[in-house]
Each structure stands twice: as structure tokens, then as C-alpha cells.
Amino acid sequence: MKKTHIFLFCISLFFLSHLSGFAQKKDTLKVTKPYSIRFGIDLSKPLTSLIDNDKNGFEITADFRFKNRYYIASEIGYTNKTTAEDYINFTSKGSYIKLGVNYNAYNNWLDMNNEIYVGIRYGFSSFNQTLNSYTINQHGNYFDENINNTPIEYDNLSAHWVELLLGVKVETFKNLFLGASVSFNNLINSNDPDNFENLYIPGFNKRYLNKSGAGFNYTVSYQIPLYKKVK
Amino acid sequence: MNKLFFVLFVVVLATFYSCENDDICLESTTPQLIIRFYDVSNPTVKKSVNSLNVWIAAKDSIIKNKATDSIAIPLNTNTTNTVYRFSSANKIDDLSFTYQKGEVYISRSCGFKSIFQNLTATKSSSNWIQQVIITNPTIENEKNAHISILH
């Protein structure tokens, strides 16, 4: 996690160095926009933990505006989720990182800083899966059910995927933003254990047959203005 | 630029979401043992049993008074041996099936199934069953018969 932050910071510096010489000529009214780094947390995950005992996790978000409408964005999080299906019960736990770009499609009025954005992310997760119990799926009930209650651990699993996002961010107080986004995920690669499958991947969420997933978050974030520029 | 971005977004989104429903188990699960009945005097010709009963001692019949030349019966996945009683016209023969079992993952909604290997069958008597031939000692699916019974 610490490494990732350093990594993000380096990327930030890289884009900072490219910003000089960027100026808007057409407008006569000069509106300055803050170029800032923004940190936030996802409110939905702690809230879900309160309602659903089988799921807990957290996510922190960060983004940095490097061009008028473009933001570098990242999410880092941890999830521990137990899923009960008809014949299997398993727990997935691990951490994930997502890195990508948001494009703000909203035309702000003067010095407002709201966003309706689309985004793309590359996601990576490193996690463990435990098959807590399973019942052999067999015809009828002529024989007793064959239930296996000895947990089976699958360690060192990983997956990567691509996400497309759609979201909004609204500046509610000075520098304080509320945001919501939905994401549609497509798995690139998942190293599945022998004789089982990564059915839930932290960050990617429930995996559907055709390698699709979906997610959402509600964030509250605080921006630290670095410098202001004309648009 | 704006419009182009959105069109691109929608197109990519559409390719992502050709959803499949995986909540219902549609794959085949633990295979049953498939037995075909043949004529002992002409082992290539199928011969129906007129009134077949199959059960496990102290349990209800799984096949009851059936006129058939093939049956599918489950094997016990809790043990490596299942003994069935076969009766035809009040004559009873016991068949003991011994096997090794394995567990194979199917899918989220189907879970795991058992498969059986190295199947052997021994009969206790020859009251109506003359011969038992294992045609397929590995029970992974229900596509073909695993055992032929000559009577």
C-alpha cells in the first residue's frame, strides 16, 4: 500500500512537469481552476458491513487532475466476503488496486468544479479463497447428503481486469466532494485453483460466467489544491 | 470529442454485457450407474425384465415393478461400496458395486459432483442374473451404459 502511494505520487509529479505551457486563449473571462489531489473513502463498503455480516471491506480513492478534463484516478481496497450458494459456501479475502483515467464530460459554469465522468481502470487483486463447505450435487435423495465441512484453502490467487465507469462528483462544501459511480468489469485473467474457481474477486466482485462483473461506490473526498490555473 | 467518447463508451459497454444466467444449475451433476439388460442366450440382444425391482436392504425401492431393458441408479457417494438387491419374478440377486470416488467442480450453481472409477461388481447368487459385465469402469457421465446384465 505504501509503495502504491509512492508510485501514485511519482505519476503525479510526472504529469505536473507536463502542465507548464498549457494555457487557454479563447476565453476573455479568465476562470481559474484548482489543480489538486483528492483523497476519499468509499462509504458504501463500511455501511454494507453493518448490514451484511458476511461482507466487510474498505476502499480509499485518490485522483489528480492533470489536464482540464482528465484525471488520473486510483482506488485501493480490501474485501472479506463469504458467499453462500446452493451447494457451496466460500470466503474470499484480499486487497486490490485500480488505476486509470477519468474524463469529465460536464461543462461547469464558471468556477464550479462538478463532474459527470466516464472512466477506465486497470484492476489487480491478490487474494485467498477458502471453500468452507460443499454438498455433493446428486440425483434425488435415495442416499444421505454428502456434506464436506473441512475447509479447503486456496492461497496466492490473483486476477486482473478492466473496468469502465460512469460517475458523478459534486462539490458540496469548499474542497469537499460527494461522489457516486458504477463500474462494469471485464476479467482479463484469473489464476483459478485446481478443481475450483475464483467466484468472487476482491475489487472485481461477483464473477459471472462470461467473465463479467459490476461494482459501485459512494465516496466522500477532500481535495488539496496544489495550484490554480486558467481552466 | 465529447460525443465520440460517449459512443465509444456505450459500444464497449454493450460488448461487456451479454449476460448469462448462472443461478440455475444446468450442467450434469453426479452421474448415475447405467445398467442394460441382455439375453443370456444371445448377449448382443437386449432383453427386458418384466417386473424389475431394485432397492437397498432396509430402504424403499428405487425401481419398482418396471418393465425395462435399461435403468439408471445412483451410487452412494458417502462410501466406496453400494449393494443393491435386484428382483425379477420374486427371484432376488444381490449386486455389490465397489468403486473409487473423486470430486469434480462443476460451477457456482451446481457445486461439486462425484465421479467413480475402477468400478467392480460382484453378485452374491445366480437366481436370475447369469452374468455381470462391466463395459465402462469409469462413471463420469450418463452417455453410455456402464454395466451389462445377462439374464
Contacts between the chains, C-beta under 8 A, distances in Angstrom:
chain1	res1	chain2	res2	distance
A	85	B	108	5.7
A	85	B	109	6.5
A	85	B	111	6.9
A	86	B	25	7.2
A	86	B	109	6.4
A	86	B	111	6.7
A	87	B	25	7.9
A	87	B	109	7.7
A	87	B	110	6.6
A	87	B	111	2.6
A	87	B	112	6.8
A	88	B	108	7.4
A	88	B	111	4.7
A	88	B	112	7.3
A	103	B	5	6.0
A	105	B	2	5.7
A	105	B	5	6.8
A	105	B	6	7.1
A	118	B	5	6.4
A	118	B	6	7.2
A	118	B	9	5.1
A	134	B	111	5.6
A	134	B	112	5.2
A	135	B	111	6.5
A	135	B	112	7.9
A	136	B	30	6.1
A	136	B	77	5.0
A	136	B	103	6.8
A	136	B	111	7.5
A	136	B	112	5.7
A	136	B	113	6.5
A	136	B	114	5.2
A	137	B	25	7.0
A	137	B	29	4.1
A	137	B	30	6.1
A	137	B	106	7.0
A	137	B	110	5.4
A	137	B	111	4.8
A	137	B	112	6.5
A	137	B	113	5.4
A	138	B	29	6.3
A	138	B	30	3.9
A	138	B	74	6.2
A	138	B	77	5.9
A	138	B	113	7.3
A	138	B	114	6.8
A	139	B	29	7.0
A	139	B	30	6.6
A	139	B	32	5.9
A	139	B	74	5.4
A	140	B	74	6.6
A	142	B	56	7.8
A	142	B	59	7.2
A	142	B	62	5.5
A	142	B	74	5.6
A	143	B	74	6.3
A	143	B	76	4.8
A	143	B	77	6.8
A	143	B	78	6.5
A	144	B	78	6.1
A	146	B	77	4.4
A	146	B	78	5.1
A	146	B	114	7.2
A	148	B	103	7.9
A	164	B	9	6.5
A	164	B	12	6.1
A	164	B	13	6.0
A	164	B	16	7.0
A	166	B	9	7.7
A	184	B	13	5.9
A	184	B	16	5.1
A	184	B	17	6.7
A	185	B	16	7.9
A	186	B	16	5.2
A	195	B	103	7.4
A	195	B	104	6.7
A	195	B	105	4.8
A	196	B	105	5.2
A	197	B	105	6.6
A	197	B	107	7.7
A	197	B	108	7.4
A	199	B	108	5.3
A	208	B	19	6.7
A	208	B	20	6.6
A	208	B	22	6.2
A	209	B	20	4.5
A	209	B	22	4.5
A	209	B	107	7.7
A	210	B	18	6.4
A	210	B	19	7.2
A	210	B	20	5.3
A	212	B	16	6.0
A	212	B	17	6.6
A	212	B	19	6.9
